[in-house]
Amino acid sequence: MKWSLKLGSVAGIGIYVHWTFSILIVAALFLFLSQPEADLPSALGGVAFILALFACVLLHELGHALCARRYQIGTRDITMLPIGGLARLQRMPTDPKQEFWIAVAGPAVNVAIAAISFVLIALFHGFDAVRTFPQTVANIPQPTLVNLMGMNIILVIFNMLPAFPMDGGRVLRAALAKRLPYHQATRTAATVGQAMAMFFGLLGLLAFNPFLVFIAIFVFLGAQAEAHYAETRFALHGLKVRDAMLTHFRTLSEGDTLGDAVDELLAGSQQDFPILRDDELVGLLTRQDLMQALSDHDRNAPVTEGMTREFEELAEDDELETLQEKLRDGFTRTLPVMKNGRLSGLLTRENLGEVLMIHSALAESGNGAQMRDILHRGRQTASHDDVHHPFLRR
């Protein structure tokens, strides 16, 4: 995630903190100092408690990540935000059993922390301290095991609410997916989450609680995004890269100039250009890189001044549904497609968007089953044309 500072890594998973997290610390320190009879040590104690709480949230996210690893699902990174933690898995499991265990692994960590805190409190402070934790939490937070136990219990309850993007929403989808198709189970779980979000929002407005309103917006948008992601996977299921890739496109050679690239950019709708040395793909010149190169050099400079040599190559047989996140999260909007060591096409975000629009139009007309037939037939025609009309090159 942009504007994040890397703190380190755990089990090969990068741990980041977003810059907005500093706002939370400063705001908390100001809030604690503004309390009657507050002093700097107590305020710093409150900040220490918040940091300890976010350490628990980090362990919660690591619980998800390490459980996902058991099912051969990697984790890109974990980013700490003012609203909590975000673990970005490389893919979401479609097996309901796997999703269930990955979802509950996070809250299980908080249950374990609360249980350990309870045992330590009982051993060193007696059970009276445990029984008074609701009143203790109501005061200025102190870095005590009592408060930590109470907040971990609250984290478990909050995360297990049946609403996306909380863990409870994923547990609900896993239960529904045993009887419904994955995208329908997601749609139902998302509807439940959005209904709950509207309830939170209404409650927040009536109680003049901006935090509840913020949570409501977060849950509503999260549920909407999850439903869209599932519908996209459903639309792309069974399709190959060859079904959506561009087969008519322009390329540039190493000897071309930035001015040549500008001419090609203005002459058509293509925004990113493969760079070839004879028939070998040696680089990719994106529109963004072209603009940066023009600001650093004149238009007579070679395209190699702006092209990137580090890019991911796709094969025509790759599954489309596994690639949507690469195009969404990656730094490039275009990925080259290779066949037998030679460039055979380009896959872009726009291509995927057009495939989804075709799917939506066919679904509305009741002809969704024709989706793959139309794409396969169109691709066969394009491939036949390419025999007589090779890629347009300079």
C-alpha positions in Angstrom: 0.0 0.0 0.0 1.3 3.5 -0.9 2.6 5.8 1.8 3.4 3.0 4.1 6.6 2.4 6.1 8.0 -1.2 6.4 8.6 -2.2 10.0 10.0 -5.6 9.2 8.8 -9.1 8.3 7.4 -12.1 10.1 7.6 -15.5 8.4 8.4 -13.8 5.2 5.4 -11.5 5.3 6.1 -7.8 5.1 4.7 -5.7 8.0 3.9 -2.1 7.1 2.3 0.8 9.0 0.4 3.5 7.0 1.4 7.1 7.6 -2.2 7.9 8.9 -1.4 5.7 11.9 0.7 8.6 13.2 -2.5 10.7 13.2 -4.1 8.2 15.6 -1.2 8.3 18.0 -1.0 12.2 18.0 -4.8 12.4 18.5 -4.8 9.9 21.3 -2.0 11.7 23.1 -3.9 15.0 22.8 -7.1 13.4 24.0 -5.4 11.8 27.1 -3.6 15.1 27.9 -6.9 17.0 27.7 -8.5 14.8 30.4 -8.9 16.5 33.9 -5.9 15.9 36.1 -4.1 14.2 33.3 -0.3 14.3 33.1 2.3 13.2 30.6 3.1 9.8 32.2 -0.6 8.8 32.2 -1.0 10.1 28.6 2.0 8.1 27.5 0.5 5.1 29.3 -2.6 5.5 27.2 -0.6 5.6 24.0 1.3 2.5 25.1 -2.0 0.7 25.6 -3.1 1.6 22.1 0.2 0.3 20.7 -0.3 -2.9 22.7 -3.8 -3.2 21.3 -2.6 -2.8 17.8 0.0 -5.4 18.5 -2.9 -7.7 19.2 -4.5 -6.7 15.9 -1.2 -7.5 14.1 -1.2 -11.0 15.7 -4.8 -11.3 14.6 -3.8 -10.6 11.0 -0.9 -13.0 11.2 -3.3 -15.7 12.4 -5.2 -15.3 9.1 -1.9 -15.2 7.1 -0.3 -18.3 8.7 -3.6 -20.3 8.4 -3.8 -19.3 4.7 -0.3 -20.6 4.2 -1.4 -24.1 5.3 -3.6 -24.1 2.2 -0.8 -22.8 -0.1 -2.2 -19.3 -0.1 0.4 -16.7 0.3 0.1 -13.2 1.9 1.4 -10.2 0.0 1.8 -8.0 3.1 0.1 -6.8 6.3 -0.6 -3.1 6.7 -1.6 -1.4 10.0 -4.1 1.3 9.6 -5.9 3.6 12.1 -9.0 1.4 11.8 -7.1 -1.9 12.2 -5.0 -4.3 10.2 -5.2 -5.4 6.6 -3.7 -8.7 5.4 -3.6 -9.0 1.6 -3.9 -12.6 0.6 -2.6 -13.5 -2.9 -6.0 -15.1 -3.6 -9.2 -15.8 -1.7 -10.1 -19.4 -1.1 -13.1 -20.8 -2.9 -13.3 -23.9 -0.7 -15.8 -23.1 2.1 -13.9 -25.2 4.6 -10.6 -23.3 3.9 -12.3 -19.9 4.1 -14.0 -20.9 7.4 -10.7 -21.8 9.1 -8.8 -18.8 7.6 -11.6 -16.5 8.8 -11.8 -17.8 12.4 -8.0 -18.0 12.7 -7.8 -14.3 13.4 -10.4 -14.1 16.2 -9.0 -17.3 17.6 -5.7 -15.4 18.3 -7.6 -12.7 20.2 -9.4 -15.5 22.2 -6.0 -16.9 23.1 -4.7 -13.5 24.1 -7.7 -12.9 26.3 -7.4 -16.4 27.9 -3.7 -15.9 28.6 -4.5 -12.5 30.1 -7.2 -14.0 32.3 -4.9 -16.6 33.7 -2.1 -14.1 34.4 -4.6 -11.7 36.1 -6.0 -14.5 38.2 -2.5 -15.7 39.2 -1.1 -12.3 40.1 -4.1 -10.0 41.0 -6.9 -12.3 41.9 -10.4 -12.7 40.3 -11.7 -9.3 41.6 -9.5 -7.5 39.1 -11.1 -9.6 36.3 -14.6 -8.8 37.4 -14.0 -5.0 37.3 -12.6 -4.7 33.8 -15.7 -3.0 32.3 -15.3 -0.1 34.7 -11.5 0.0 34.2 -11.9 0.3 30.4 -14.2 3.2 30.9 -11.4 5.2 32.5 -8.2 6.5 30.8 -6.7 3.3 29.3 -3.7 1.9 31.2 -1.4 -0.7 29.8 -2.8 -3.4 32.1 -3.7 -7.0 31.4 -7.3 -6.3 32.5 -7.8 -3.7 29.8 -6.0 -5.9 27.2 -8.2 -8.8 28.0 -11.4 -6.8 27.7 -10.4 -5.2 24.4 -9.5 -8.5 22.9 -12.9 -9.8 23.9 -14.5 -6.8 22.1 -12.3 -7.4 19.1 -13.6 -11.0 18.9 -17.2 -9.9 19.1 -16.8 -7.1 16.6 -14.9 -9.2 14.0 -17.4 -12.1 14.2 -20.3 -9.9 13.2 -21.8 -11.5 10.1 -20.9 -8.6 7.8 -18.2 -8.1 5.2 -15.3 -7.3 5.4 -15.3 -8.6 9.0 -14.4 -12.3 9.6 -18.0 -13.1 10.6 -19.1 -12.2 7.0 -16.6 -14.7 5.6 -17.8 -17.3 8.0 -21.4 -16.7 6.9 -20.3 -16.9 3.2 -18.5 -20.2 3.9 -21.7 -21.6 5.5 -23.8 -20.4 2.6 -21.3 -21.7 0.0 -22.0 -25.2 1.1 -25.5 -25.0 -0.5 -25.2 -22.1 -3.0 -22.8 -21.1 -5.8 -19.9 -19.0 -4.5 -21.1 -15.8 -6.1 -24.6 -16.2 -4.8 -23.4 -16.9 -1.3 -21.2 -13.8 -1.5 -24.2 -11.7 -2.7 -26.3 -12.9 0.2 -23.6 -12.4 2.8 -22.9 -8.9 1.3 -26.6 -8.0 1.6 -26.6 -9.0 5.2 -23.5 -7.0 5.8 -24.9 -3.9 4.1 -28.2 -4.2 6.1 -26.1 -4.3 9.3 -24.1 -1.3 8.1 -27.3 0.7 7.6 -28.4 -0.2 11.1 -25.0 0.9 12.5 -25.3 4.1 10.5 -28.8 4.9 11.8 -27.7 4.1 15.3 -24.7 6.4 15.0 -26.8 9.3 13.7 -29.4 8.9 16.4 -26.7 8.7 19.1 -24.5 11.4 17.5 -21.7 8.9 17.4 -19.4 9.7 14.4 -17.4 6.5 15.0 -20.4 4.3 14.4 -21.2 6.2 11.2 -17.6 5.7 10.1 -17.8 1.9 10.8 -21.1 1.8 8.9 -19.6 3.3 5.8 -16.6 1.0 6.1 -18.7 -2.1 6.3 -21.1 -1.0 3.6 -18.4 -0.3 1.1 -16.4 -3.4 2.1 -19.5 -5.6 1.5 -20.1 -3.9 -1.9 -16.5 -4.5 -2.9 -16.5 -8.1 -1.9 -19.7 -8.8 -3.9 -18.2 -7.1 -6.9 -15.0 -9.2 -6.6 -17.0 -12.4 -6.4 -19.2 -11.5 -9.4 -16.0 -10.7 -11.4 -14.5 -14.1 -10.6 -17.7 -15.8 -11.6 -17.8 -13.9 -14.9 -14.1 -14.8 -15.7 -14.3 -18.4 -14.5 -13.2 -20.9 -17.2 -11.9 -18.2 -19.5 -8.2 -18.2 -20.6 -6.0 -15.3 -21.3 -6.3 -15.9 -25.0 -10.0 -15.2 -24.8 -9.5 -11.6 -23.7 -6.1 -10.6 -24.9 -5.4 -7.9 -27.6 -4.2 -9.5 -30.8 -4.0 -6.3 -32.9 -1.6 -3.9 -31.3 1.5 -1.8 -32.1 5.0 -2.5 -30.9 8.2 -0.4 -30.9 11.8 -1.4 -31.5 14.8 -0.5 -29.4 15.9 2.0 -32.2 12.7 4.0 -32.0 12.6 7.3 -30.2 10.3 8.8 -27.5 8.9 10.9 -30.3 7.9 7.8 -32.2 6.2 6.5 -29.1 4.3 9.8 -28.7 3.1 9.5 -32.4 1.8 6.0 -31.7 0.1 7.0 -28.5 -1.7 9.9 -30.3 -2.6 7.8 -33.3 -4.6 5.2 -31.5 -6.1 4.0 -28.3 -3.2 1.9 -27.1 -1.4 3.3 -24.1 1.4 0.8 -23.4 3.8 -0.5 -25.9 6.0 -3.6 -26.0 9.6 -3.0 -27.0 11.1 -5.6 -29.4 14.6 -6.5 -30.5 13.9 -8.3 -33.7 11.2 -10.7 -32.3 12.4 -10.8 -28.8 10.5 -8.9 -26.1 13.0 -6.8 -24.2 10.9 -4.2 -22.4 7.5 -2.4 -21.9 6.9 1.3 -22.3 3.9 2.4 -20.3 2.2 5.8 -20.8 3.3 6.9 -17.3 6.9 5.9 -18.0 6.7 7.7 -21.4 5.6 10.9 -19.8 8.3 10.7 -17.2 10.9 10.0 -19.9 9.8 13.0 -21.9 10.2 15.2 -18.8 13.8 13.9 -18.4 14.9 13.7 -22.0 14.0 15.2 -25.4 11.8 13.4 -27.9 14.8 12.2 -29.9 16.0 10.0 -27.0 15.6 6.2 -27.5 12.6 4.5 -26.0 15.0 2.4 -23.9 15.3 5.5 -21.7 11.8 5.1 -20.5 11.0 1.4 -20.8 10.9 -1.0 -17.9 12.7 -4.3 -18.2 11.0 -5.9 -15.2 7.5 -7.1 -16.0 5.5 -10.3 -15.6 4.8 -12.4 -18.7 1.6 -14.4 -19.1 0.8 -17.5 -21.1 -2.2 -17.9 -23.3 -3.5 -20.8 -21.2 -3.4 -18.9 -17.9 -6.8 -18.6 -16.1 -8.3 -15.1 -16.3 -9.9 -15.2 -12.9 -6.5 -15.6 -11.2 -5.1 -12.5 -12.9 -7.6 -9.8 -12.1 -5.7 -8.9 -8.9 -2.4 -8.7 -10.7 -3.8 -6.0 -13.0 -5.6 -4.3 -10.2 -2.8 -4.2 -7.7 0.2 -4.1 -10.0 2.1 -1.0 -11.2 1.2 -1.7 -14.8 -2.1 -1.8 -16.6 -0.8 -4.1 -19.4 0.8 -7.5 -19.3 2.4 -9.2 -22.3 1.2 -12.6 -23.4 3.8 -15.1 -24.7 3.5 -18.2 -26.9 6.5 -20.3 -27.7 8.9 -17.6 -26.5 7.3 -14.9 -28.8 4.9 -12.1 -28.1 1.4 -13.1 -29.1 -0.9 -10.6 -27.3 -1.5 -8.0 -24.6 -3.8 -8.3 -21.6 -5.0 -5.0 -20.2 -7.4 -3.8 -17.6 -9.6 -2.5 -20.3 -9.8 -6.0 -21.9 -11.0 -7.5 -18.6 -13.5 -4.6 -18.2 -14.9 -5.3 -21.7 -15.2 -9.0 -20.9 -17.2 -8.2 -17.8 -19.5 -5.8 -19.7 -20.2 -8.5 -22.3 -21.0 -11.0 -19.5 -23.3 -8.4 -17.8 -25.1 -7.7 -21.1 -25.6 -11.4 -21.8 -26.7 -12.1 -18.3 -29.4 -9.4 -18.5 -30.7 -10.9 -21.8 -30.7 -14.4 -20.3 -27.9 -15.6 -22.6 -25.2 -15.9 -20.1 -24.4 -19.4 -21.2 -23.3 -18.0 -24.6 -20.4 -16.0 -23.0 -17.6 -18.5 -23.7 -19.0 -19.4 -27.1 -18.9 -15.8 -28.3 -15.4 -15.1 -26.9 -14.0 -18.4 -28.3 -15.6 -17.7 -31.8 -14.3 -14.2 -31.8 -10.8 -15.3 -30.8 -10.7 -17.9 -33.5 -11.7 -15.3 -36.1 -9.0 -12.9 -34.8 -6.4 -15.6 -34.9 -7.3 -16.4 -38.5 -7.0 -12.8 -39.5 -3.7 -12.5 -37.8 -2.2 -15.0 -40.2 -2.8 -12.5 -43.0 -2.4 -9.3 -41.0 0.5 -9.6 -38.5 0.9 -7.2 -35.6 1.2 -3.7 -36.7 4.8 -2.7 -36.2 6.9 0.3 -37.1 
